[in-house]
Amino acid sequence: MNAEDPACRSLGIVLEEVAAGRARLRMRITAEMVNGHGIAHGGYLFLLADAAFAYACNSHGRVTLAHSAQVTFLRPAAPGDELVAEATERVRYGRNGVYDVTVRRPAGEVVAEFRGQSVTVAGRAPGDDGKHP
């Protein structure tokens, strides 16, 4: 899936880890990512969290899409800040799932919290070898 993700690549988002129901991504805020207040635009924070959510919910090998999501912005991020998004599966039931993502600075300061609900559709995730349950 990572090889087929030009949005993440174009923003310098790096996939650090993916495991069943989990993912960790990293992104540095650039000067082009700030809003009129001089802080990171919330859309970029949402995108980072959403990408971690996508990798986590697709880690089971089936094509899984966002059904809905929400984000709570807790602290501003500034140009030069490196952010880490860690996604964790909370529950999967039938074709649905719930995932939480925490976006933080590497030292641990939380910048945003994200919750995504997923739905699994037909087919295998890109690059999946078919060996998942």
C-alpha positions in Angstrom: 0.0 0.0 0.0 2.9 2.4 0.8 4.2 2.1 -2.8 0.8 3.2 -4.1 0.4 6.3 -1.9 1.6 9.4 -3.8 -0.1 11.7 -1.3 2.0 10.5 1.6 5.2 10.4 -0.5 4.7 14.0 -1.8 4.4 15.3 1.8 7.4 13.3 3.1 5.3 11.0 5.3 7.4 8.0 6.3 5.9 4.7 7.2 7.9 3.5 10.2 6.0 0.5 11.3 2.9 -1.6 10.4 1.6 -4.7 12.2 -1.8 -6.2 12.6 -4.1 -3.4 13.7 -1.3 -0.9 14.2 0.8 1.6 12.3 3.3 4.4 13.0 4.1 7.2 10.5 6.3 10.3 10.8 6.1 13.7 9.1 8.0 17.0 9.4 5.9 20.2 9.2 7.2 22.4 6.4 6.7 26.2 5.8 4.3 25.3 3.0 2.0 23.5 5.6 1.2 26.5 7.8 -2.0 28.5 7.8 -2.4 32.3 8.2 -1.7 32.0 12.0 1.8 30.6 11.2 0.9 27.1 12.7 0.4 23.8 10.9 -2.9 23.7 9.0 -5.2 21.2 10.6 -5.8 19.5 7.3 -2.2 18.3 7.3 -2.5 17.0 10.9 -5.7 15.2 9.9 -4.0 13.8 6.8 -1.1 12.3 8.8 -3.5 10.8 11.3 -5.8 9.5 8.6 -2.9 7.9 6.8 -1.8 6.0 10.0 -5.5 4.9 10.4 -5.5 3.7 6.8 -2.3 1.6 7.2 -3.6 0.1 10.5 -7.0 -0.9 9.2 -5.6 -2.3 5.9 -3.0 -4.3 7.8 -5.4 -7.3 7.9 -5.1 -7.7 4.1 -8.5 -6.6 3.0 -9.4 -3.4 1.3 -10.6 -1.2 4.1 -11.9 2.4 3.8 -12.7 5.2 6.2 -16.4 5.3 7.0 -16.0 8.4 9.2 -13.4 10.2 11.3 -13.0 13.0 13.7 -10.0 14.8 15.1 -9.4 16.9 18.2 -6.6 19.5 17.9 -4.9 19.9 21.3 -1.7 21.9 20.6 -0.4 23.8 17.6 2.5 22.5 15.6 5.0 24.7 13.9 7.3 24.6 10.9 10.2 22.2 11.6 8.2 20.1 14.1 8.5 16.4 13.5 5.3 14.6 14.3 4.6 10.9 14.8 1.1 9.4 14.3 0.5 6.0 16.0 -2.7 4.2 15.1 -4.2 1.4 17.2 -7.1 -0.8 16.5 -9.7 -0.7 19.3 -12.2 -3.2 17.9 -13.2 -5.0 14.7 -16.7 -6.3 14.3 -18.0 -7.8 11.1 -16.9 -5.5 8.3 -16.4 -2.5 10.7 -13.6 -1.3 12.9 -12.7 1.5 15.3 -9.2 2.9 15.4 -7.6 5.6 17.6 -4.6 7.7 16.4 -2.4 9.9 18.6 -0.3 12.5 16.9 2.6 13.7 19.0 6.0 15.2 19.0 8.8 12.5 19.4 9.3 13.6 23.0 5.7 12.6 23.8 3.7 15.9 23.7 0.3 15.2 22.2 -0.7 17.5 19.4 -4.0 15.8 18.2 -6.2 12.8 18.9 -8.1 11.1 16.0 -10.8 8.4 15.9 -11.7 6.6 12.7 -14.4 4.1 11.8 -13.6 1.8 9.0 -15.5 -0.5 6.7 -14.1 -3.5 4.8 -15.0 -3.9 1.2 -14.3 -6.6 -1.4 -10.7 -7.3 -2.5 -7.2 -7.4 -1.1 -5.2 -4.4 0.0 -2.5 -3.3 -2.5 0.6 -5.4 -2.1 -1.1 -8.0 0.1 0.1 -11.5 -0.5 -3.2 -13.2 0.6 -1.7 -14.9 3.6 -3.8 -12.9 6.2 -6.9 -14.3 7.8 
